[in-house]
Amino acid sequence: MTPQPAQLAALAAVTDHGTFEAAARHLHVTPSAVSQRIRALESAAGQVLVRRTTPCRPTDAGRTLLRLARQTQLLYDEAARSLGPAPEQVVTLPVAVNADSLATWFRDVLADAARWDRTALRLHVEDQAWSADLLRGGDVLAAVTSDPTPVQGCAVEPLGVLRYLPAATPALAERWRRGRSVDWARMPVVVFNDKDELQYDVLRDRGVDRPPVVHQVPTSHDFHEAVRRGLGWAVLPEPQLLPDLAAGRLVRLPGRTHLDVALHWQRWRIDSPALGRLTDAVHGAARQHLRSAGGPRS
């Protein structure tokens, strides 16, 4: 089969916008035209590519073609821009990044991207242990991930280590103090979401199961603020925690426990100046803020 660019664009638009109607508005065509393009693509593939749910989602076969659609669109956009002045031509870079990185070191990448002409970042916030799934599904071109195993068609490069430290307010730590330690089994804890295992890793190291009170705060800024307000203890990324330690707003909990999460940059193996520039910015920010494996900041 030889998918047509308009068919691939329709597949990407339906995936991004969730309905055929929204995809049509994005592509400036009628919903009927989008439907015809998807049906033609499914006919050529010999199988269903889009689940007609709310929102619409690609099937496994659809995800294979979605990766091709993203790559094709990126290369077409860059080719069109290189052929001559095209003020309206924007290159879009969908990227997966975990919330803690976005709240700390990845902000330098955003500062770099602010200076790029006609380039739009589309960020997908996902836990570092799960972001590689967005690459497999064709949702993003690149991802900050903790998975060192390259997704098929991708290159993987180490970035460094993001260190996490368990912390709480001085009042909370004092309230739950037990001798030279704290009552890990009963002290309230804050987690990010159902995928967040970092706090439970600390507890397991101490032979403790889930405590009775577990708060869930699913945004990085509010998660940090919840710990600062004394809602519970949590592990916080070092760049976010250090100013609070210096100001006395938070204290490290007893023991030498820290968690080092090795981060990697996975990107599709395509010759794209925009993707290469993004990769350079990511590596530059990582060198500035992350630790080298087993050592100080790189």
Residue, then its C-alpha position, 0 to 999 in steps of 0.5 A: m500500500t502507498p498511503q496518500p499524504a492527505q489520508l495520513a494527515a486525516l489520520a493524525a488530525v482525527t487522533d489529535h482532535g478526537t472527532f471527525e468534525a474537529a479534524a475537519r475544522h483543523l484541516h479546513v475540509t468537510p467532515s465527509a472529506v475526512s471520513q472518505r480519506i480515513r475509509a480509503l486508508e483503511s481500505a488500502a490497509g485492509q483493516v480498521l485504523v480508527r476506533r469510532t469512540t469518543p474520543c476517536r483513537p487509533t487501533d494498533a494498525g492505525r498507530t503504525l501509520l500514525r508514526l508515518a503520518r507524523q514523520t511525513q508531516l514534519l518532513y513536508d513542513e520543513a521542506a516547504r519552509s526551506l523552498g522559500p518564504a512561507p510565513e504561515q508554515v509552522v513546524t510542530l514538534p510533539v514531545a513527551v516529558n514528565a511533569d517533574s522535568l517540565a517543572t525544573w530543568f526542561r524549562d531551559v528547553l522552553a526558553d530556547a524554543a521561544r527563540w525559534d522561528r515558526t516552530a511549535l512545541r506540543l508537549h504531552v505530560e507523562d510519567q517518565a516510565w510511561s512516556a516511551d508508550l507515546l513514541r510507540g503509539g506515534d503520538v510524539l516525535a521524541a520523549v524524555t523517558s526512564d526507559p533505556t531500551p530504544v523504541q523501534g525506529c528511535a535512537v536513545e541517548p542518556l541525559g543524566v540523573l534526576r535526584y529525588l529526596p524525601a522531604a516534609t515541613p519541619a512541623l510535619a516531621e516533628r509531629w511524626r518523629r519517633g526517636r531518631s527517625v519518623d513513623w513511616a508507617r503512619m505519616p501521611v504521604v502525597v503521591f502524584n497519581d496512580k502511576d507514581e511509585l517513588q514514595y512507595d519505593v522509599l517505604r518499601d526500602r523501610g519494609v513499610d506498606r501503604p500508609p493509611v492516609v495517601h493524598q493524590v495531587p496530580t500537577s507538579h506545581d500543586f504537588h510541590e505546594a501541597v508538601r510545602r503546606g504540610l499535607g504530607w511528605a513526598v520525594l521531590p526533585e532536587p532542583q525543586l527542593l533545594p531552595d526550600l531547604a535553604a529557606g527552612r520551609l522543608v527539611r529532609l527526612p531522617g536517613r540517607t535515602h535518595l532516589d536517582v532516576a536516570l533519564h534518556w532522550q528518545r527520538w525518531r531516526i529521521d533527518s530533521p533540522a527542527l528535531g535536531r535543534l530540539t535535541d541539542a537544546v535538551h542535551g544542553a539543559a540536561r548538562q546544566h541541571l542533571r547529575s551524571a550517573g552516580g555523581p554530581r550534576s553533569 
